[in-house]
Amino acid sequence: MLLKKRKVAVNLTSKAKKRRKFNLSDESEDINSFNKELAEIAERDPELYQFLKDEEADIFDEQDNDGDEIEGEKEDDELSDDEISKSEEQISESGDGQSSVSLKPDPETGRLIVSDGLVDFLESVLSDPESVGKATFRYAVETSVKAFISCIARVGGGYSKLTKEEKLDYVVYDEQIFDRVLRLCFQTMGRSLYRLLNPVKKSIKDDQKNKYKKCSHFKNWQRHKSLAKCYLEAVHIFLLELNSNQVIVAAIRAVADLVDLFIHFPKLTKNIIKCLVRIWSQQQIEEARCIAFVVLCKISRMDSNFFPKIYKSCYVAFIANCKLINEETLPFINFMKASFIEFTLMYPKLAYQYAFVYIRQFAIHIRNAMIAKRKDLIQRVYNWQFLKGLLLWTSLICEGTQRFGEKPSSTNNFDEDCRNNWFKELTHPLVEIVLIMGRLFPSSKYLPIRIHCLRMLLNIQRDCNVFVPALAFAIELLDDLAQMDVKKPKAGKGTTKGVNLEKMLRLSNEQFEDAGVRLHLAQQLFLSSEEAIKLLKSSERHPETLLTPLQGRLRIFLKKCANREHVRLFTKLKSQMI
């Protein structure tokens, strides 16, 4: 008997849980049938009915709550027309408090011209929504969206990009009113739409189930979905047509407040991702780039299904911006690299497959250039885009190894261990690519790019705690330095100003003949060699077995080098190797 009661209780509980889901049709019919079933149980088996009341009291609580909600919704629907008429009367009576607001129609189009009085009314309602009724608040939100769309129609090609279904009921001519409407929507429309849609509170179990999708659910979604989509599309068009640097920051901040709504429209979310990636990779204002990156991270946290789209778009944008490196673009490239690394470490497990494919592409280009030895294939490797791409993955793997690799796993989950250890798995292929790149075309004019490769090897050896033949590679570069010193420089020190290895890829004829450039490269090579010796001594138990063969090669360089300054500099390195 007890088992039978328990089965009936479980059955009724499951039915009650089904009624809690959203977007169900005919809720009133479900509740009526549920009440009839309870009444039949009370007539047939009073003992079972009392058992349900004692053991499963939440069933009856859910019944009462749902009935109240449906009655409340019916009352709202019945009063909505009357309240809307009252809200329209409130617009006509609002203004400065004494004179009514008269919206004049445009004689050509027949659209209502947005006035200061209308904007004052909208500001008062949206800033304090609790002081007005639900229908008045809803009418104010709808009017604000229509006014915002009328503003978008004025910006660039915004009118042509608006869909035919979006009928323009209002028109804005005054610049001050235009600014006020934009400011009103950017500051209040986010929370106003949330209030109108009425988000549902999530339980802890729902958060655990939807680990990779954390967007909200709304009670009034079906009723106001079209209004929200209309506003989001207008914001997207505004970002596409916007040229003012001051307004773009406010627009991106407004998008940050609307991410939870964008997630419900996948196509619209992909469009806004393209727009944000363009701002992140091309905008001159640093604040706009930072906020755009924050919004991209927020989108991926809300729904990780958009992570591949954002990840691939950001990587392509980074490589495209690395065609030319100079004083102006270098800080911008460094910002993109740092932000891309942080974005990767948000979901390392999801990023692994893309990191593997991209590093494999570098290996394919290296292999083709190494086999064919053609000039065009070598140029595909010896350029800023290829070098900065390798620097990006080197920094990423080093940072990921430090952040995840050294921490012991707190769980016995195999997937979690793979997520933490894939950085070290890609260390070996990356080291091979860097070594081959440094030895692909040994020439003294390509000494800067080979020093860049040496630095990458040192970073991997230091941060990933693996042995890399960085010191042996550094000694190889001394041959290029000695070949450069065969001819005396034509220009003295200081002729070429602003010498910086970070902005050097290949030596031009002027740089090759400049004594200052030669000294700068020698100093950078010395510092890298010195760091390689320190790493070797600190990591290996018997470093002398590796240092002894290299000492002979260093002596040969000191004998044949024709530059006294370089000889004096690397003599210090000889003493450190002993």
BALO-352871 format. One line per field, with one value per residue (C-alpha): residue in one letter; x, y, z. Coordinates in Angstrom, 3 decimals, decimal comma, m for minus. Example, Ala and Ser with C-alpha at 12.3 -4.5 7.8 and 13.67 -1.06 7.14 Angstrom:
! BALO-352871
r = [a/s];
east = [12,300/13,670];
north = [m4,500/m1,060];
up = [7,800/7,140];
//
This chain:
! BALO-352871
r = [m/l/l/k/k/r/k/v/a/v/n/l/t/s/k/a/k/k/r/r/k/f/n/l/s/d/e/s/e/d/i/n/s/f/n/k/e/l/a/e/i/a/e/r/d/p/e/l/y/q/f/l/k/d/e/e/a/d/i/f/d/e/q/d/n/d/g/d/e/i/e/g/e/k/e/d/d/e/l/s/d/d/e/i/s/k/s/e/e/q/i/s/e/s/g/d/g/q/s/s/v/s/l/k/p/d/p/e/t/g/r/l/i/v/s/d/g/l/v/d/f/l/e/s/v/l/s/d/p/e/s/v/g/k/a/t/f/r/y/a/v/e/t/s/v/k/a/f/i/s/c/i/a/r/v/g/g/g/y/s/k/l/t/k/e/e/k/l/d/y/v/v/y/d/e/q/i/f/d/r/v/l/r/l/c/f/q/t/m/g/r/s/l/y/r/l/l/n/p/v/k/k/s/i/k/d/d/q/k/n/k/y/k/k/c/s/h/f/k/n/w/q/r/h/k/s/l/a/k/c/y/l/e/a/v/h/i/f/l/l/e/l/n/s/n/q/v/i/v/a/a/i/r/a/v/a/d/l/v/d/l/f/i/h/f/p/k/l/t/k/n/i/i/k/c/l/v/r/i/w/s/q/q/q/i/e/e/a/r/c/i/a/f/v/v/l/c/k/i/s/r/m/d/s/n/f/f/p/k/i/y/k/s/c/y/v/a/f/i/a/n/c/k/l/i/n/e/e/t/l/p/f/i/n/f/m/k/a/s/f/i/e/f/t/l/m/y/p/k/l/a/y/q/y/a/f/v/y/i/r/q/f/a/i/h/i/r/n/a/m/i/a/k/r/k/d/l/i/q/r/v/y/n/w/q/f/l/k/g/l/l/l/w/t/s/l/i/c/e/g/t/q/r/f/g/e/k/p/s/s/t/n/n/f/d/e/d/c/r/n/n/w/f/k/e/l/t/h/p/l/v/e/i/v/l/i/m/g/r/l/f/p/s/s/k/y/l/p/i/r/i/h/c/l/r/m/l/l/n/i/q/r/d/c/n/v/f/v/p/a/l/a/f/a/i/e/l/l/d/d/l/a/q/m/d/v/k/k/p/k/a/g/k/g/t/t/k/g/v/n/l/e/k/m/l/r/l/s/n/e/q/f/e/d/a/g/v/r/l/h/l/a/q/q/l/f/l/s/s/e/e/a/i/k/l/l/k/s/s/e/r/h/p/e/t/l/l/t/p/l/q/g/r/l/r/i/f/l/k/k/c/a/n/r/e/h/v/r/l/f/t/k/l/k/s/q/m/i];
east = [0,000/2,808/4,519/1,302/1,001/4,577/4,029/0,983/2,904/5,810/3,404/1,676/4,986/6,291/3,134/3,540/7,142/6,095/3,726/6,624/8,326/7,959/6,194/3,527/0,153/m3,235/m1,963/m5,494/m6,670/m3,713/m4,502/m8,210/m7,427/m4,896/m7,511/m10,030/m7,515/m6,902/m10,658/m11,163/m8,402/m10,058/m13,404/m12,027/m9,256/m9,322/m6,400/m4,207/m5,344/m4,290/m0,981/m0,316/m1,131/1,330/4,189/3,891/2,606/4,411/1,943/m0,907/1,242/2,099/m1,584/m2,544/0,349/m0,410/m4,057/m3,197/m0,730/m3,253/m5,943/m3,474/m2,537/m6,198/m6,765/m3,739/m5,057/m8,500/m7,133/m4,413/m6,547/m7,919/m4,482/m2,990/m5,652/m4,837/m1,124/m1,892/m3,887/m0,940/1,307/m1,080/m1,255/2,457/5,038/6,094/3,248/0,896/0,690/m0,113/2,272/1,138/2,891/2,725/2,670/5,132/3,204/5,167/5,287/2,544/4,860/4,732/7,614/9,328/9,236/10,945/7,719/7,536/11,161/10,510/7,612/9,668/12,540/10,220/8,599/11,732/13,759/11,051/8,912/7,420/5,517/3,360/1,217/2,333/0,543/1,932/5,424/4,969/3,686/6,679/9,116/7,442/7,445/11,127/12,011/10,098/11,818/15,203/14,466/13,594/17,017/18,712/17,021/19,030/22,459/24,304/22,508/20,422/17,099/17,898/19,008/15,805/13,443/10,181/8,232/9,608/7,160/8,478/5,779/7,997/10,590/13,385/14,655/16,248/19,856/19,319/16,285/18,335/21,028/18,461/16,734/20,056/21,125/17,761/17,838/21,485/21,036/17,605/16,463/18,492/16,894/13,523/13,369/14,380/11,610/9,105/10,116/10,213/13,161/12,643/14,927/17,106/17,713/21,110/20,186/19,398/22,781/24,544/22,643/23,233/26,935/27,733/24,512/23,618/21,102/17,931/14,353/11,516/7,862/6,631/8,965/6,322/4,430/7,361/9,890/9,275/9,778/13,115/14,305/13,325/15,430/18,415/18,417/18,349/21,334/23,254/22,541/23,588/26,963/27,523/26,826/28,427/31,471/31,709/34,368/32,594/29,240/30,666/31,795/28,288/26,819/29,089/28,253/24,586/25,291/26,949/23,661/21,735/23,887/21,347/18,753/21,039/21,706/18,073/18,558/21,498/21,624/21,524/24,190/26,523/26,043/26,849/29,924/31,246/30,678/32,404/35,399/35,774/35,792/38,219/40,630/40,289/39,009/41,536/40,045/41,514/38,445/36,203/38,488/38,519/34,740/34,221/36,479/34,549/31,270/32,722/33,781/30,319/28,679/30,880/30,135/26,400/26,450/29,629/28,155/29,319/32,885/34,133/32,703/34,357/37,616/38,136/37,096/39,494/42,393/41,849/41,581/44,829/46,772/45,317/46,501/50,094/51,024/52,928/54,640/55,729/55,607/51,887/50,686/52,959/51,026/47,785/49,111/50,324/46,865/45,214/47,668/47,100/43,315/43,290/45,310/42,862/39,942/41,551/42,065/38,353/37,532/40,857/39,124/37,106/40,101/42,384/41,014/41,444/44,911/45,984/44,730/46,328/49,723/49,501/49,063/52,360/54,025/52,663/54,045/57,419/57,547/56,748/59,383/61,983/61,448/61,107/63,443/61,607/61,674/57,882/57,545/60,288/58,527/55,399/57,422/59,704/57,059/55,439/52,189/53,951/56,303/53,602/51,419/54,194/54,797/51,086/51,001/54,272/52,954/49,647/51,219/53,612/50,794/48,514/51,230/51,922/48,252/46,951/49,792/51,527/48,328/47,389/43,994/41,369/39,158/39,693/37,913/39,901/38,397/39,436/43,006/43,099/41,901/44,791/47,546/47,039/49,372/52,384/51,247/51,706/55,088/57,135/55,646/55,916/59,619/60,282/58,547/60,542/63,856/63,229/62,141/65,377/67,517/65,508/67,427/70,688/71,632/73,020/70,243/67,682/69,479/66,606/64,024/66,397/66,859/63,065/63,071/65,737/63,575/60,600/62,715/63,892/60,324/59,230/62,203/61,605/57,809/57,087/59,984/61,270/64,726/65,177/68,553/68,338/72,016/73,240/70,988/72,335/75,913/74,870/73,734/77,261/78,280/75,809/77,177/80,751/79,748/78,161/81,401/83,536/82,807/83,310/80,150/79,705/77,503/78,538/76,627/73,385/72,813/69,698/67,462/64,940/66,657/64,379/64,459/60,685/60,179/62,888/62,291/64,884/67,860/67,777/70,996/71,138/70,593/73,133/75,822/74,943/77,250/74,490/72,197/75,001/75,767/72,068/71,747/74,942/73,642/70,301/72,063/74,356/71,435/69,581/72,701/73,277/69,717/70,134/73,221/71,391/68,443/70,739/72,651/69,486/67,606/70,276/72,209/75,372/75,358/79,073/78,339/76,375/78,515/81,904/81,266/79,818/82,869/85,009/82,596/82,574/86,403/86,340/83,937/86,117/89,147/87,545/85,303/86,647/84,627/86,423/83,255/81,592/84,683/84,764/81,058/81,109/84,287/82,066/79,881/82,901/83,627/80,001/80,149/83,029];
north = [0,000/2,377/1,585/2,404/5,746/6,578/5,807/8,074/10,834/10,563/10,671/13,817/15,460/14,887/16,442/19,444/19,893/19,754/22,652/24,751/24,747/27,773/28,338/25,693/26,230/25,973/26,314/26,861/23,545/21,710/23,141/22,265/18,664/18,486/19,716/17,161/14,367/15,471/15,667/12,114/10,842/12,586/10,856/7,402/7,168/9,815/8,113/8,519/12,152/12,850/11,087/13,361/16,414/15,390/14,081/16,146/19,506/21,378/19,920/21,842/24,968/24,815/24,425/27,566/29,606/28,681/29,527/32,933/33,618/32,793/34,905/37,766/37,441/37,483/40,631/42,249/41,364/42,717/45,991/46,412/48,328/50,692/51,280/51,945/54,554/56,097/56,110/57,912/60,466/60,791/61,636/64,305/65,811/65,504/68,044/70,831/69,931/72,634/72,504/69,311/67,610/67,873/65,550/67,207/64,964/65,449/66,903/64,813/61,392/61,660/60,414/61,968/64,323/63,452/66,462/67,403/66,769/63,171/62,549/64,079/61,690/58,679/59,665/60,039/56,636/54,621/56,170/55,349/52,486/51,644/54,928/53,974/51,016/48,022/49,101/52,630/51,266/48,900/51,712/53,878/51,091/50,531/54,251/54,525/51,687/53,341/56,663/54,908/53,274/56,673/57,883/54,915/55,857/59,098/57,474/56,643/53,886/52,953/53,585/51,185/48,464/48,605/45,789/46,480/45,158/47,911/50,691/54,100/55,797/58,641/60,949/62,956/66,209/68,045/67,139/67,635/65,353/62,836/62,837/62,617/59,602/57,793/58,590/57,475/54,120/53,392/54,131/52,662/50,338/47,361/47,140/48,279/45,332/42,963/44,359/44,029/40,455/39,466/37,020/33,807/32,993/29,949/27,197/25,741/22,494/24,379/26,130/22,785/21,211/24,131/24,458/25,912/27,895/30,449/32,701/33,688/32,608/35,123/34,781/37,319/36,238/35,238/38,485/40,905/38,885/40,860/44,170/43,030/41,715/44,963/46,988/44,622/44,819/48,604/48,598/46,363/48,681/51,652/50,037/49,297/52,859/54,673/56,845/58,978/57,748/59,254/57,593/54,173/53,571/54,249/51,993/49,070/49,536/49,298/46,049/44,680/45,144/43,346/40,219/38,049/39,045/38,688/35,049/34,159/35,170/33,146/34,870/38,309/37,247/36,176/39,550/41,455/39,230/40,293/43,918/43,574/41,740/44,531/47,107/45,001/44,709/48,066/50,725/53,395/54,140/51,784/51,964/50,816/47,846/46,818/47,014/45,105/42,332/42,234/41,865/39,018/37,239/37,775/36,240/33,145/32,797/33,066/30,467/28,577/27,555/30,941/30,355/28,843/31,740/34,329/32,391/31,936/35,501/36,956/34,828/35,791/39,461/39,220/37,689/40,220/43,123/41,819/42,694/45,784/46,388/49,870/52,158/52,843/49,294/47,431/48,334/47,510/44,086/43,352/44,178/41,832/39,068/39,425/39,525/36,516/34,522/35,388/34,450/31,074/30,323/30,842/27,505/25,694/22,423/23,978/25,923/22,882/21,627/25,042/25,591/22,191/22,993/26,445/25,191/22,398/25,036/26,609/23,203/22,713/26,066/25,290/21,871/23,272/25,994/23,536/21,030/23,357/26,178/28,519/32,234/32,608/29,781/31,244/34,621/32,948/31,992/34,996/37,667/39,472/37,504/34,148/35,390/37,088/34,008/31,844/34,404/34,266/30,478/30,481/33,003/31,136/27,751/29,253/31,058/28,023/25,730/28,069/28,571/25,011/22,559/22,885/22,705/19,187/17,990/18,316/15,658/12,276/13,344/12,411/15,233/17,735/16,431/16,734/20,292/21,108/19,272/20,007/22,998/20,776/18,372/21,099/22,192/19,690/20,483/24,197/23,868/21,951/24,630/27,429/25,615/24,884/28,465/29,761/27,442/27,605/30,389/31,150/34,667/37,601/39,836/37,602/37,747/39,701/37,042/34,327/36,188/36,276/32,493/32,224/34,243/31,968/28,914/30,526/31,341/27,757/26,387/28,734/28,589/25,032/23,494/21,436/21,149/23,109/23,430/27,211/27,779/25,674/27,668/30,927/29,854/29,142/32,752/33,947/32,859/35,364/38,078/37,271/37,324/40,724/42,081/41,046/44,371/47,556/49,615/52,654/54,557/55,365/54,766/56,668/57,176/54,982/56,290/54,281/50,916/48,294/44,559/44,336/46,319/44,553/41,518/41,730/44,066/46,534/47,616/50,789/48,895/46,259/48,938/50,783/50,235/51,079/48,382/45,818/46,676/46,458/42,990/41,833/43,029/41,281/38,064/38,318/38,807/35,829/33,642/34,698/33,737/30,379/29,605/30,459/28,255/25,400/25,581/25,805/22,955/20,353/18,312/18,146/21,241/20,912/18,014/20,433/23,532/22,012/21,434/24,938/26,560/25,474/27,033/30,258/30,413/30,027/32,984/35,174/34,475/35,252/38,158/41,475/43,739/44,521/45,568/42,276/40,342/42,228/41,583/37,835/37,314/37,799/34,994/32,702/33,229/32,402/29,078/27,835];
up = [0,000/0,863/m2,450/m4,317/m2,529/m3,353/m7,076/m7,205/m5,438/m7,880/m10,824/m9,573/m8,718/m12,252/m13,667/m11,414/m12,571/m16,217/m15,626/m14,359/m17,776/m19,988/m23,289/m22,592/m24,243/m22,533/m18,960/m17,611/m19,113/m17,554/m14,121/m14,417/m15,368/m12,539/m10,047/m11,303/m10,803/m7,219/m6,582/m7,886/m5,594/m2,628/m3,371/m4,116/m1,527/1,241/2,960/m0,139/m0,494/3,107/2,479/m0,500/1,570/4,263/2,104/m1,119/0,062/m2,716/m5,241/m3,651/m3,277/m6,984/m7,798/m5,891/m7,288/m10,902/m10,482/m9,080/m11,896/m14,622/m12,984/m12,710/m16,376/m17,389/m15,364/m17,003/m20,460/m19,662/m18,330/m20,913/m23,414/m20,770/m19,285/m22,703/m23,380/m20,014/m20,880/m24,131/m22,184/m19,806/m22,761/m23,941/m20,472/m19,673/m20,667/m18,383/m16,031/m17,298/m21,086/m22,978/m25,402/m28,982/m31,428/m34,813/m37,874/m40,690/m43,647/m46,170/m44,510/m41,903/m39,134/m35,697/m34,922/m31,639/m29,319/m26,057/m24,158/m25,373/m24,429/m20,988/m20,473/m21,562/m19,278/m16,287/m16,864/m17,663/m14,842/m12,256/m13,614/m10,219/m10,165/m13,172/m14,176/m16,198/m19,365/m19,125/m18,677/m21,615/m23,800/m22,844/m23,767/m27,129/m27,867/m26,918/m29,275/m32,114/m31,425/m31,383/m34,737/m36,173/m35,005/m36,686/m39,961/m39,931/m39,451/m42,690/m44,546/m41,545/m43,286/m46,124/m43,679/m41,638/m42,575/m44,342/m41,366/m39,131/m39,861/m38,857/m36,775/m35,582/m37,078/m35,423/m36,906/m33,978/m33,079/m29,346/m29,354/m31,361/m28,666/m25,862/m27,407/m27,862/m24,318/m22,943/m24,734/m23,958/m20,252/m19,495/m22,279/m21,051/m17,612/m19,018/m21,414/m18,617/m16,428/m19,240/m20,075/m16,377/m16,036/m14,088/m11,193/m11,789/m9,308/m8,509/m10,301/m13,517/m13,401/m13,006/m15,908/m18,267/m17,575/m20,997/m21,478/m18,829/m20,580/m18,741/m19,305/m19,285/m18,320/m20,890/m23,690/m26,227/m25,763/m26,086/m28,106/m31,299/m29,494/m28,039/m31,400/m33,102/m30,661/m30,890/m34,681/m34,471/m32,098/m34,504/m37,443/m35,337/m34,577/m38,256/m39,375/m36,432/m37,121/m33,973/m31,547/m28,544/m29,161/m30,004/m26,406/m25,090/m27,784/m26,862/m23,181/m24,135/m26,001/m22,853/m20,983/m23,727/m24,120/m22,308/m24,915/m27,935/m26,987/m27,743/m31,406/m32,829/m36,216/m34,634/m32,135/m34,943/m36,616/m33,436/m32,928/m36,343/m35,432/m32,044/m33,526/m36,066/m33,261/m31,218/m34,136/m35,901/m33,527/m32,562/m29,133/m26,552/m24,316/m27,168/m27,900/m24,235/m23,850/m27,106/m25,807/m22,510/m24,405/m26,492/m23,303/m21,837/m24,902/m24,687/m20,965/m21,572/m24,344/m25,183/m28,549/m29,817/m28,587/m31,906/m33,897/m31,647/m31,390/m35,126/m35,920/m33,344/m34,580/m38,225/m37,221/m35,239/m38,132/m40,577/m38,403/m38,245/m41,819/m40,740/m37,401/m36,357/m33,346/m33,796/m34,386/m31,942/m28,723/m30,496/m31,584/m28,053/m26,672/m29,154/m28,267/m24,518/m24,870/m27,221/m24,684/m21,908/m24,129/m24,880/m21,199/m20,510/m22,192/m22,802/m23,549/m26,387/m27,704/m28,012/m31,341/m32,962/m31,495/m32,824/m36,347/m36,449/m35,237/m37,803/m40,518/m39,454/m39,727/m43,262/m44,444/m42,846/m44,504/m47,950/m47,628/m46,322/m49,153/m52,145/m51,028/m53,393/m52,784/m52,664/m50,133/m47,957/m48,050/m46,690/m43,635/m43,223/m42,712/m39,793/m39,898/m39,602/m36,889/m34,806/m35,129/m33,688/m30,939/m30,116/m29,730/m27,821/m25,311/m25,104/m24,388/m21,847/m20,037/m20,139/m18,795/m15,900/m15,090/m15,474/m16,010/m12,656/m10,567/m9,409/m10,529/m7,800/m9,430/m11,030/m14,213/m17,310/m19,379/m16,745/m16,828/m20,622/m20,342/m18,042/m19,913/m23,613/m23,445/m22,819/m25,530/m28,153/m26,796/m28,821/m32,281/m31,562/m30,646/m33,866/m35,943/m34,304/m34,733/m38,410/m38,996/m37,464/m39,601/m42,817/m44,550/m42,698/m43,703/m41,772/m43,126/m41,409/m38,055/m36,359/m37,141/m35,925/m32,630/m32,321/m32,709/m30,007/m27,628/m28,254/m27,436/m24,201/m23,168/m23,752/m21,816/m18,881/m18,567/m19,696/m17,752/m20,704/m22,214/m25,428/m27,253/m27,029/m26,144/m29,069/m31,382/m29,910/m30,644/m34,251/m34,611/m33,784/m37,291/m38,777/m36,517/m37,574/m41,243/m40,723/m39,210/m42,197/m43,881/m41,950/m41,407/m43,633/m41,162/m37,625/m34,415/m34,036/m37,760/m37,675/m34,886/m32,925/m33,271/m31,720/m32,348/m31,809/m35,023/m37,064/m39,253/m42,020/m42,265/m45,101/m46,833/m44,738/m41,490/m42,492/m42,932/m39,694/m36,712/m34,220/m35,600/m35,457/m31,842/m30,894/m32,448/m30,738/m27,364/m27,835/m28,845/m25,823/m23,408/m24,872/m24,695/m21,097/m20,182/m21,934/m19,835/m16,610/m17,528/m18,447/m15,170/m13,075/m14,772/m15,579/m13,007/m15,108/m17,339/m18,108/m20,473/m22,650/m22,118/m22,950/m26,700/m27,026/m25,453/m28,402/m30,898/m28,893/m28,981/m32,769/m33,021/m30,799/m33,001/m36,360/m35,266/m36,628/m34,335/m31,076/m29,264/m30,103/m28,996/m25,707/m25,165/m25,799/m23,804/m20,736/m22,028/m22,200/m18,510/m17,604/m19,435/m17,309];
//
